[in-house]
Amino acid sequence: MNSRQQNLWGFIFLTPQLIGLLAFSLIPVLFTLSLSFMKWDGFGAKEFIGLANYKDQFTNPDFWKALMNTAYYTVLVIPVQIAISLVVAIALNKIKGKNFYRLFFFMPVVTSSVSIGVIWMWILNGDFGILNQVLANVGIDGPMWLTDTKWVMPSIAMLSIWWGLGYNMVIFLAGLQGISRSYYEAADIDGASNWQKFRHITLPLLSPTTFFITIMAIISSFQVFDQAYVMTSGGPAKSSYTFVYHIYEAAFVDFDMGVSSAAAMILFVIILMFTLFQFKMSKRWVHYEDQ
Protein backbone atom coordinates (compact mmCIF):
# COMPACT_ATOMS: atom_id res chain seq x y z
CA MET A 1 0.00 0.00 0.00
CA ASN A 2 1.51 3.30 -1.09
CA SER A 3 1.38 6.56 0.83
CA ARG A 4 -1.54 7.89 -1.22
CA GLN A 5 -3.67 4.87 -0.35
CA GLN A 6 -2.66 5.17 3.31
CA ASN A 7 -3.74 8.83 3.34
CA LEU A 8 -7.04 7.89 1.70
CA TRP A 9 -7.78 5.24 4.33
CA GLY A 10 -6.78 7.71 7.02
CA PHE A 11 -9.36 10.21 5.76
CA ILE A 12 -11.97 7.43 5.52
CA PHE A 13 -11.48 6.49 9.17
CA LEU A 14 -11.54 10.17 10.18
CA THR A 15 -14.78 10.85 8.33
CA PRO A 16 -17.18 9.88 11.20
CA GLN A 17 -15.30 12.14 13.61
CA LEU A 18 -15.24 14.99 11.12
CA ILE A 19 -18.96 14.63 10.49
CA GLY A 20 -19.60 14.68 14.25
CA LEU A 21 -17.39 17.75 14.66
CA LEU A 22 -19.25 19.60 11.91
CA ALA A 23 -22.74 18.52 13.00
CA PHE A 24 -22.40 19.02 16.75
CA SER A 25 -19.72 21.73 17.10
CA LEU A 26 -18.83 23.93 14.15
CA ILE A 27 -22.27 24.28 12.55
CA PRO A 28 -24.04 25.02 15.89
CA VAL A 29 -21.38 27.63 16.76
CA LEU A 30 -21.79 29.34 13.39
CA PHE A 31 -25.59 29.21 13.70
CA THR A 32 -25.38 30.73 17.20
CA LEU A 33 -23.09 33.47 15.91
CA SER A 34 -25.51 34.37 13.11
CA LEU A 35 -28.48 34.21 15.49
CA SER A 36 -26.80 36.66 17.88
CA PHE A 37 -27.36 39.40 15.28
CA MET A 38 -31.07 38.67 14.97
CA LYS A 39 -34.29 38.98 16.88
CA TRP A 40 -36.10 35.64 17.04
CA ASP A 41 -38.48 34.01 19.48
CA GLY A 42 -37.76 30.51 18.18
CA PHE A 43 -40.93 30.20 16.13
CA GLY A 44 -41.54 33.15 13.82
CA ALA A 45 -39.41 34.87 11.21
CA LYS A 46 -35.92 36.09 12.07
CA GLU A 47 -35.18 39.82 11.97
CA PHE A 48 -31.64 41.13 11.54
CA ILE A 49 -30.91 43.80 14.18
CA GLY A 50 -27.09 44.03 14.08
CA LEU A 51 -25.32 44.51 17.40
CA ALA A 52 -28.48 45.33 19.35
CA ASN A 53 -28.40 42.03 21.27
CA TYR A 54 -24.82 42.66 22.38
CA LYS A 55 -25.67 46.22 23.44
CA ASP A 56 -28.61 44.84 25.37
CA GLN A 57 -26.37 42.43 27.24
CA PHE A 58 -23.72 44.95 28.20
CA THR A 59 -26.40 47.25 29.63
CA ASN A 60 -28.35 44.47 31.34
CA PRO A 61 -27.80 44.23 35.13
CA ASP A 62 -28.61 40.52 35.05
CA PHE A 63 -25.75 39.96 32.60
CA TRP A 64 -23.22 41.52 34.97
CA LYS A 65 -24.77 39.79 37.96
CA ALA A 66 -24.41 36.42 36.23
CA LEU A 67 -20.83 37.19 35.19
CA MET A 68 -19.79 38.24 38.70
CA ASN A 69 -21.46 35.20 40.28
CA THR A 70 -19.73 32.88 37.83
CA ALA A 71 -16.35 34.53 38.43
CA TYR A 72 -16.87 34.23 42.20
CA TYR A 73 -17.79 30.57 41.83
CA THR A 74 -14.69 29.95 39.68
CA VAL A 75 -12.41 31.55 42.28
CA LEU A 76 -13.98 29.44 45.02
CA VAL A 77 -13.81 26.13 43.19
CA ILE A 78 -10.64 25.88 41.12
CA PRO A 79 -7.82 26.40 43.69
CA VAL A 80 -9.45 24.23 46.34
CA GLN A 81 -10.47 21.48 43.93
CA ILE A 82 -7.03 21.24 42.34
CA ALA A 83 -5.24 21.27 45.72
CA ILE A 84 -7.46 18.59 47.27
CA SER A 85 -7.29 16.43 44.13
CA LEU A 86 -3.51 16.58 44.15
CA VAL A 87 -3.30 15.66 47.84
CA VAL A 88 -5.67 12.72 47.37
CA ALA A 89 -3.80 11.54 44.28
CA ILE A 90 -0.46 11.61 46.10
CA ALA A 91 -2.01 9.75 49.06
CA LEU A 92 -3.43 7.04 46.78
CA ASN A 93 -0.36 6.73 44.57
CA LYS A 94 1.54 4.40 46.89
CA ILE A 95 -1.15 2.51 48.80
CA LYS A 96 -2.52 -0.94 48.10
CA GLY A 97 -5.94 -1.22 46.53
CA LYS A 98 -5.61 2.06 44.67
CA ASN A 99 -8.03 0.83 42.00
CA PHE A 100 -10.79 0.47 44.58
CA TYR A 101 -10.20 3.96 45.96
CA ARG A 102 -9.96 5.35 42.43
CA LEU A 103 -13.39 3.87 41.69
CA PHE A 104 -14.76 5.14 45.00
CA PHE A 105 -13.68 8.74 44.34
CA PHE A 106 -14.67 8.62 40.66
CA MET A 107 -18.25 7.39 41.19
CA PRO A 108 -19.76 10.89 41.69
CA VAL A 109 -18.35 11.97 38.31
CA VAL A 110 -20.55 9.47 36.46
CA THR A 111 -23.61 10.08 38.65
CA SER A 112 -26.53 12.12 37.33
CA SER A 113 -26.21 15.81 38.14
CA VAL A 114 -29.90 15.95 39.06
CA SER A 115 -29.50 13.09 41.54
CA ILE A 116 -26.48 14.75 43.10
CA GLY A 117 -28.30 18.07 43.31
CA VAL A 118 -31.28 16.52 45.07
CA ILE A 119 -29.07 14.68 47.58
CA TRP A 120 -27.09 17.82 48.37
CA MET A 121 -30.32 19.82 48.78
CA TRP A 122 -31.12 17.43 51.61
CA ILE A 123 -27.60 17.58 53.06
CA LEU A 124 -27.55 21.40 52.98
CA ASN A 125 -31.11 22.00 54.16
CA GLY A 126 -30.88 24.65 56.86
CA ASP A 127 -33.67 23.19 58.99
CA PHE A 128 -33.09 19.42 58.97
CA GLY A 129 -30.03 18.88 56.76
CA ILE A 130 -27.42 16.40 57.90
CA LEU A 131 -24.60 18.94 57.67
CA ASN A 132 -26.23 21.34 60.15
CA GLN A 133 -27.04 18.42 62.43
CA VAL A 134 -23.36 17.42 62.48
CA LEU A 135 -22.35 21.03 63.15
CA ALA A 136 -24.91 21.28 65.95
CA ASN A 137 -23.35 18.25 67.65
CA VAL A 138 -20.09 20.19 67.99
CA GLY A 139 -21.80 23.40 69.13
CA ILE A 140 -21.89 25.24 65.79
CA ASP A 141 -25.08 26.86 64.54
CA GLY A 142 -25.04 26.13 60.82
CA PRO A 143 -26.34 28.72 58.35
CA MET A 144 -29.22 28.43 55.90
CA TRP A 145 -26.92 27.19 53.18
CA LEU A 146 -29.19 27.45 50.14
CA THR A 147 -31.44 30.33 51.19
CA ASP A 148 -28.83 32.76 52.51
CA THR A 149 -27.38 35.08 49.86
CA LYS A 150 -23.95 34.92 51.50
CA TRP A 151 -23.76 31.14 51.68
CA VAL A 152 -25.55 29.89 48.57
CA MET A 153 -22.62 30.22 46.17
CA PRO A 154 -20.07 28.71 48.61
CA SER A 155 -22.55 25.85 49.07
CA ILE A 156 -22.72 25.20 45.34
CA ALA A 157 -18.95 25.50 45.14
CA MET A 158 -18.59 22.93 47.94
CA LEU A 159 -20.75 20.49 45.99
CA SER A 160 -18.75 21.09 42.80
CA ILE A 161 -15.43 20.55 44.56
CA TRP A 162 -16.65 17.18 45.83
CA TRP A 163 -18.22 16.32 42.47
CA GLY A 164 -15.11 17.03 40.40
CA LEU A 165 -12.62 15.61 42.87
CA GLY A 166 -12.60 12.12 41.36
CA TYR A 167 -11.97 13.23 37.78
CA ASN A 168 -9.05 15.48 38.69
CA MET A 169 -7.67 12.87 41.07
CA VAL A 170 -7.55 10.23 38.31
CA ILE A 171 -5.76 12.64 35.97
CA PHE A 172 -3.24 13.53 38.69
CA LEU A 173 -2.68 9.84 39.42
CA ALA A 174 -1.86 9.24 35.77
CA GLY A 175 0.58 12.14 35.85
CA LEU A 176 2.24 10.88 39.03
CA GLN A 177 2.69 7.40 37.60
CA GLY A 178 4.33 8.91 34.54
CA ILE A 179 7.17 10.43 36.58
CA SER A 180 10.28 8.28 36.45
CA ARG A 181 11.33 6.77 39.78
CA SER A 182 14.97 7.56 38.96
CA TYR A 183 14.44 11.19 39.98
CA TYR A 184 13.29 10.20 43.45
CA GLU A 185 16.08 7.64 43.81
CA ALA A 186 18.66 10.29 42.98
CA ALA A 187 17.03 12.65 45.49
CA ASP A 188 17.15 9.95 48.18
CA ILE A 189 20.86 9.50 47.55
CA ASP A 190 21.33 13.25 48.00
CA GLY A 191 19.38 13.14 51.27
CA ALA A 192 16.38 15.18 50.10
CA SER A 193 13.34 15.34 52.37
CA ASN A 194 9.82 14.46 51.27
CA TRP A 195 8.96 18.15 51.00
CA GLN A 196 12.03 18.83 48.88
CA LYS A 197 11.17 15.94 46.56
CA PHE A 198 7.60 17.20 46.26
CA ARG A 199 8.66 20.78 45.59
CA HIS A 200 11.56 20.16 43.21
CA ILE A 201 10.50 16.93 41.47
CA THR A 202 6.79 16.20 41.77
CA LEU A 203 5.40 19.70 41.22
CA PRO A 204 7.61 20.65 38.23
CA LEU A 205 7.16 17.31 36.44
CA LEU A 206 3.44 17.32 37.22
CA SER A 207 3.00 20.82 35.78
CA PRO A 208 1.73 19.61 32.35
CA THR A 209 -0.99 17.64 34.13
CA THR A 210 -1.79 20.61 36.38
CA PHE A 211 -1.97 22.83 33.31
CA PHE A 212 -4.47 20.51 31.62
CA ILE A 213 -6.62 20.24 34.74
CA THR A 214 -6.59 24.01 35.22
CA ILE A 215 -7.73 24.64 31.66
CA MET A 216 -10.54 22.09 31.91
CA ALA A 217 -11.57 23.37 35.36
CA ILE A 218 -11.85 26.97 34.13
CA ILE A 219 -13.97 25.91 31.16
CA SER A 220 -16.18 23.76 33.39
CA SER A 221 -16.56 26.49 36.03
CA PHE A 222 -17.70 29.10 33.55
CA GLN A 223 -20.27 26.61 32.24
CA VAL A 224 -21.77 25.78 35.65
CA PHE A 225 -25.53 25.33 35.35
CA ASP A 226 -26.91 22.04 36.71
CA GLN A 227 -26.18 22.80 40.35
CA ALA A 228 -27.83 26.22 40.33
CA TYR A 229 -30.78 25.04 38.25
CA VAL A 230 -31.61 22.02 40.40
CA MET A 231 -30.79 23.36 43.86
CA THR A 232 -31.65 27.06 43.84
CA SER A 233 -33.13 28.10 40.47
CA GLY A 234 -30.66 30.97 40.52
CA GLY A 235 -31.81 32.32 43.88
CA PRO A 236 -32.09 33.64 46.45
CA ALA A 237 -32.17 37.15 44.98
CA LYS A 238 -30.13 35.82 42.03
CA SER A 239 -27.15 35.10 44.28
CA SER A 240 -26.57 31.83 42.41
CA TYR A 241 -27.60 33.21 39.01
CA THR A 242 -24.78 31.90 36.82
CA PHE A 243 -23.87 32.85 33.27
CA VAL A 244 -25.21 29.69 31.64
CA TYR A 245 -28.38 30.03 33.71
CA HIS A 246 -28.67 33.53 32.25
CA ILE A 247 -28.34 32.07 28.74
CA TYR A 248 -30.95 29.42 29.54
CA GLU A 249 -33.40 31.96 30.97
CA ALA A 250 -33.07 34.27 27.97
CA ALA A 251 -33.74 31.37 25.57
CA PHE A 252 -36.34 29.21 27.30
CA VAL A 253 -38.06 31.61 29.71
CA ASP A 254 -38.02 34.88 27.76
CA PHE A 255 -37.89 33.11 24.37
CA ASP A 256 -35.37 35.62 23.06
CA MET A 257 -33.02 33.41 21.09
CA GLY A 258 -31.01 36.35 19.76
CA VAL A 259 -30.15 37.67 23.23
CA SER A 260 -29.39 34.16 24.42
CA SER A 261 -27.08 33.57 21.45
CA ALA A 262 -25.30 36.88 22.04
CA ALA A 263 -24.71 35.92 25.68
CA ALA A 264 -23.44 32.52 24.57
CA MET A 265 -20.97 34.09 22.14
CA ILE A 266 -19.74 36.46 24.86
CA LEU A 267 -19.16 33.44 27.11
CA PHE A 268 -17.31 31.74 24.26
CA VAL A 269 -15.00 34.75 23.91
CA ILE A 270 -14.40 34.93 27.68
CA ILE A 271 -13.45 31.25 27.87
CA LEU A 272 -11.27 31.58 24.77
CA MET A 273 -9.42 34.55 26.27
CA PHE A 274 -8.78 32.73 29.54
CA THR A 275 -7.58 29.66 27.65
CA LEU A 276 -5.21 31.64 25.43
CA PHE A 277 -3.90 33.51 28.49
CA GLN A 278 -3.26 30.20 30.25
CA PHE A 279 -1.37 28.86 27.23
CA LYS A 280 0.76 31.99 27.11
CA MET A 281 1.53 31.89 30.83
CA SER A 282 2.22 28.14 30.73
CA LYS A 283 5.63 28.82 29.16
CA ARG A 284 6.74 30.20 32.53
CA TRP A 285 5.69 27.36 34.80
CA VAL A 286 4.98 24.20 32.75
CA HIS A 287 8.01 21.90 32.56
CA TYR A 288 8.25 18.74 30.50
CA GLU A 289 10.39 15.78 31.50
CA ASP A 290 12.25 15.63 28.18
CA GLN A 291 13.39 19.21 28.50
N, C-alpha and C positions, 0 to 999 in steps of 0.2 A: 504494500500500500504506500503510494507516494504521499508527499506532504500536502498536495492539493486535496486528495481524498481524505486525509486525516483532518484537515481544516473543515471540510464539508461535514464530516461526521460530528466534529466538535460543535458546529453551528446547529446541526440537527438535534443533538442532545441538549443544547442550550435553549432551543426554541420554546419549550414549555415554561421555563423560568422567565424568558423574555416576554412571553405573552402575559404571564402573571404580573410582571413588573409594569407593563403598559396598562393592563386592565384595572389593576387595583392600586397603582401608585401614580404613575405619570399622568394618565388621562384624568383621574379625579382631581389631581393638583391643578392641572391646566383648566379644568372646568370650574373649580373653585375660584381660581384667579379671575377668569372671565366673569363669573357671577358676582364677584365683589364690586364690579363697576355697574351693576344693574340693580333695579328694584324689582323684586319678585316675591310673591307670597307662596310659591311652590305649586300653584295651580294655574293661574292665569298667564297672560302674556308677559314677557320680560320687557323692561324699559331701561334703556341705557341712561345712567345718570352721572357718569364720570367718577370723580373722586368724592362724591357726596357721602358715600358710606364710610369712607375713611375719616372724613371731617366729622361725621356724626360720632364715631368712636372716640376720637381724641378730645371731644368736648362732652363726652358722656361720663358722669360721675361713676356709674356702675363699671365702666371699663377700667378706670383707674383703681377702683376698689378691688376688682377682681385681680388686677395685675399686682397690687401691693400684697393682697392675701396670698397669692401664689408665690411671690418672692419670699414672703415671710415663712411660708411652709417649706420652701426649698432650703432656706437657711437653717431651719430647725431639723430637717430630715437628713440631708446629705452628710454633714460632718459626723454626726452621731452614728448613723447607719454604717458608714464606711469604717469607722473606728471599731465599733462592736463586731462587725463582720470579720475584720482582720484579727481581732483578739480571739474570737471563736475559732477561726480557721487555724491559727497558730496552735491553739489548745488541742484541736482535733488532729493535727498533722502527725503527731507522734504516738497517739494512743491506740490501743487495740479496739477493734470493732468500729473503726471510723466510718465504714459504709453504713452501719446502722444509724449512727449519729447524723451522718450526712442526709440520710433519708428522713430522719426525724425533723431536722431543721428545714428541710426543703419542702415538706408536705404543705405548709401554708401557701407556698408559691403557686401550687397547682390546684388550690381550693378556690371555689367560686367567690368572687368579690362580694356578691350579695350575701352569701352565707357568713362570710367573715364580718361584714358590716353589721348584720343582725346580732351575731354573737357579741361583738364589741359594744353594741348599743346596750346590751344587758350588763356587760361587765362595767361599763362607764355610767350606768344609770345613777344619778345623784341621790335617789331615794333608797333604792334597794340593791344597787349594783355591788358585785362582789369586791371590786376594788375599794370602794368606800367602807365596806364592812371590814376588810383587812386593815385599812388605815385606822378605823375606829378601835380595833383591838389593841393598837399600839398608842392610843391617845391622840390621834390626828383626825381632825374634822375635815373630811374630804370635800372638795368643791362640787358644784353642779357642772360636771365635765362638759356636757354637750349642750347646755342651755345658758352657760355663762360666756359672755363675749370675750373674756380674757382667756378662758381655758379651752374653748372649742377647737381652735386651730392646733394648739399643743396636743390635744387629745387625738385629733386625726393624724398628726405627725407621729405620735407614739404608736398608733396602729400601723402606720406605713413602715416605720422602722422595724417593727416585729415582722411584718408581712414580707418585706424585701430582704430580711436578714439571710434567709436560706440561699437565695440566688447568689448574692454577693459572696457569701461564705464558700460556696462551691467553686466560684471563679477564683477566689483567693487561694483555696486549697490546690487547685490546678497550677496556679502560679508558684506556690511554695514547692510543690513537688517537681517543678521544672528547674529549680535552682540546684546546681551541682553541689554534692556533698563535699567536694574537694576544697571549696572555699571555707567551710566550717572546720574542716580538719586542719587546714593551714592556720586558721585563727586559734584553734585549740593549742597547736604547737607554740604559737606566739603568746599564749596565756591570756587571750581575750576573754572578757566576761560575757555573760549572756546578753546584757544590755549593749555592749560594744558590738557583738555579732549581729544583733538585731538592727542597730543603727547604721553600721557600716557595710553590712552584707545583705540582710533581708530586705530592708526598706529600699535601697538603691536598685537591687535586682528585681524587686517586686513592683517597681514604678511603672512598667508598661501595663501590668495588670491593674494597678491603681488608676492609671490614666483611663483605661477602658471602662472601668466601673464608674468613675467620676462622670465621664461623658454620658453613659447610659442612665445614671442616676439623675443628672440634670434634665435630660430629655423626659424621663419618666415623671419627675417632680413637676415640671411645667405642664404636664398633661394630666395631672391628678383630677379625677372626676368621680369615680365610683364611690369613694369613701364619703365625700360631701353629699352626693346625691342620695345615697341610702340612709346615712346616719342623721343628717341635719337639714337636707334640702337647701343648703346654702346659708342657713340661719345659725344662730339668732342674729337679727339685724344685719344680715349679710356678712357676718364675721367669718364664715367659712365659704363665702362666695368666690369660687376659684375661676380661673380664666376659661377653662373648658366648660365649666358650668354656665358661664356667661355666653359662650358660643351656643351651647345647647338651648339655653333659654331664648336667645334671639331667634333660633331656627324653629323650635318646636313648641314654644309658648307664644311668642309674638308673631311667628310665621313670617319673619323678615329674613329671607334667605340671603339677600344681598349684604345686610349688616353682619349676619353670622359668618358669611364667607370672608368679609373684610377683616373681621376679628380673627378668623382662622389664619389668614395670610399674615397678619401682624404677628401672631404667635409663631408662625413658621419662620419669619424673619428674626424674631427674638432668639429662638432656639438655634438657628443657623449662626447668628452672631456669637452666641456663647460657645458653640462648638468650634468655630473658627478661632476664637480667642484662646480656647483651651489647647488647640493644636499648635498655635503659635507659642504659647507659654510652655508647652511640653518640652521644647528644645532645651529649656533651662533645668528641668528636673527629672525628665524621663531618661533612664540609662538602660541600655541593652547589653546583655551578657557578652555578645561578640565584639563589643566596642572596647 
